[in-house]
Amino acid sequence: MGSTIFFLFLLSLAFPHYIFHQPYTFVTADDNLIQKTCESTEYYDLCLSCLKSNPNSPNADTKGLAVIMAGIGMANATATSSYLSFQLLGTTNDTNMNKVLKECADKYTYAGDALQASVQDLVAESYDYAYMHITAAADYPNACHNAFKSYPGLAYPLELARREDGLKHICYVVLGIIDFLGW
């Protein structure tokens, strides 16, 4: 009996949230920085959602938050390029559609490359170059959209339109963060 009570006492010291049913609350001083940074962007909710879900955000400064968002943009561009490449694998026999899908996959690859370059620019504190690369990354989806317009019979897929908006919004968030840096 005595050993059981002692064991429960040790458990209560080691895991008080299990014994007293009080969840841990993780509040850091950087929550305020994330909120203020996101308030400076065009897409506050997107910014806040992305940064709060990234485990590196609480330890990041404003420049680090921009790097995190650029990384999210790279992942988005890569996923879209992969999605488009998959669409090329026999989902259509239309040569024009295949041509446009290949062009779009390339454009999203270029967007990812531009975002990668922006990360290097941010780290080097070359904010003007970072801004230029992110602006280019935001514009590559337009080139994809315009490729569809070159072929009047081709409809712009809704999923691609959704992905286009997503990448542009992420890029606009990064640009807002760079503006917040006050370069």
C-alpha positions in Angstrom: 0.0 0.0 0.0 2.8 2.5 0.9 4.6 1.7 -2.3 1.5 2.4 -4.3 0.9 5.8 -2.7 4.6 6.7 -3.2 4.3 5.6 -6.9 1.2 7.7 -7.4 3.0 10.7 -5.8 5.9 10.3 -8.2 3.5 10.1 -11.1 1.8 13.3 -10.0 5.1 15.1 -9.9 6.2 13.8 -13.3 2.8 14.2 -15.1 0.7 16.7 -13.2 -1.5 17.4 -16.2 -2.7 13.8 -16.2 -3.5 13.7 -12.5 -5.1 17.0 -12.2 -6.6 17.1 -15.8 -5.1 20.5 -16.5 -3.8 20.7 -20.1 -0.5 22.4 -20.7 -0.8 25.9 -22.2 2.1 26.9 -24.4 2.3 30.6 -24.5 5.5 32.2 -25.7 6.6 35.7 -25.9 6.8 35.2 -29.7 3.0 34.7 -30.1 2.8 38.5 -30.0 5.5 38.8 -32.8 3.7 36.3 -35.0 0.4 38.2 -34.6 2.0 41.6 -35.2 3.9 40.3 -38.2 0.8 38.7 -39.7 -1.2 41.9 -39.2 1.2 43.5 -41.6 0.2 41.1 -44.4 -2.7 41.0 -46.8 -3.8 37.5 -45.7 -3.7 37.6 -41.9 -5.6 34.3 -41.4 -3.4 32.4 -43.8 -0.2 33.9 -42.2 -1.3 33.1 -38.7 -2.4 29.6 -39.5 0.8 28.8 -41.3 3.1 30.3 -38.7 1.3 29.0 -35.7 1.4 25.4 -37.2 5.1 25.5 -37.8 7.2 24.3 -34.8 10.0 26.7 -35.7 8.0 29.9 -35.5 8.1 30.4 -31.8 11.9 30.7 -31.9 12.0 32.8 -35.0 12.5 36.5 -35.5 10.7 38.4 -38.2 13.2 37.5 -40.8 12.9 33.9 -39.7 9.1 34.1 -40.1 9.6 35.3 -43.7 11.9 32.3 -44.3 9.3 29.9 -42.9 6.6 31.3 -45.1 8.9 31.2 -48.1 9.5 27.5 -47.3 5.8 26.9 -47.2 5.6 28.5 -50.6 8.3 26.2 -51.9 6.4 23.2 -50.6 3.2 24.5 -52.3 5.0 25.1 -55.6 6.6 21.7 -55.5 3.3 20.0 -54.7 1.6 21.8 -57.6 4.4 20.9 -60.0 4.1 17.3 -58.9 0.3 17.4 -59.3 0.6 18.7 -62.8 3.3 16.2 -63.7 0.9 13.4 -62.5 -1.8 14.9 -64.7 0.5 14.4 -67.6 0.7 10.7 -67.0 -2.0 9.6 -69.3 -5.1 11.4 -67.9 -5.7 13.0 -71.3 -4.8 12.2 -74.9 -5.2 15.9 -75.9 -1.8 17.0 -77.1 -2.6 20.7 -76.4 -3.6 19.9 -72.8 -0.5 17.9 -72.3 1.6 20.7 -73.7 0.0 23.2 -71.4 0.2 20.9 -68.3 4.0 20.5 -69.0 4.4 24.2 -69.3 2.5 24.8 -66.1 4.6 22.1 -64.3 7.7 23.9 -65.4 6.3 27.3 -64.2 5.6 26.0 -60.8 9.1 24.4 -60.6 10.5 27.9 -61.5 8.3 29.4 -58.7 9.8 26.9 -56.2 13.3 27.8 -57.5 12.6 31.5 -57.1 11.3 31.0 -53.5 14.5 29.0 -52.7 16.6 31.9 -54.0 14.5 34.2 -51.8 15.4 32.2 -48.7 19.0 32.6 -49.5 18.4 36.3 -50.1 16.6 36.6 -46.8 19.4 34.9 -44.9 21.9 37.3 -46.5 19.6 40.2 -45.7 19.4 41.1 -49.3 15.7 42.1 -49.0 15.5 43.8 -52.4 16.5 40.5 -54.1 14.3 38.5 -51.9 11.4 40.7 -52.8 12.2 40.4 -56.5 12.4 36.6 -56.3 9.1 36.3 -54.4 7.4 38.6 -56.8 8.6 36.4 -59.7 7.3 33.3 -57.8 3.9 34.9 -57.4 3.8 35.7 -61.1 4.7 32.2 -62.5 1.1 30.9 -61.9 -0.1 33.8 -64.2 2.1 32.4 -67.0 0.4 29.0 -66.4 -3.0 30.5 -66.5 -2.1 32.5 -69.7 -0.9 29.3 -71.3 -4.5 27.9 -71.0 -5.8 31.1 -72.7 -3.6 30.4 -75.7 -5.8 27.4 -76.5 -9.5 28.6 -76.6 -10.8 25.0 -76.2 -9.0 24.3 -73.0 -10.7 25.0 -69.7 -8.6 26.2 -66.8 -9.0 23.4 -64.1 -10.7 24.5 -60.9 -8.0 22.6 -58.8 -5.3 24.5 -60.6 -7.1 27.8 -60.0 -7.2 27.0 -56.3 -3.6 26.1 -56.2 -2.7 29.3 -58.1 -4.5 31.4 -55.6 -2.8 29.5 -52.7 0.7 30.1 -54.0 0.0 33.8 -54.8 -1.5 34.4 -51.3 1.5 32.7 -49.7 3.9 34.9 -51.7 1.9 38.0 -50.8 2.3 37.1 -47.1 6.0 36.8 -47.5 6.1 40.2 -49.3 4.1 41.7 -46.5 6.6 40.3 -43.9 9.5 41.7 -45.9 7.8 45.1 -45.9 7.3 44.7 -42.1 11.0 44.3 -41.8 11.3 47.9 -42.9 14.1 47.5 -45.5 
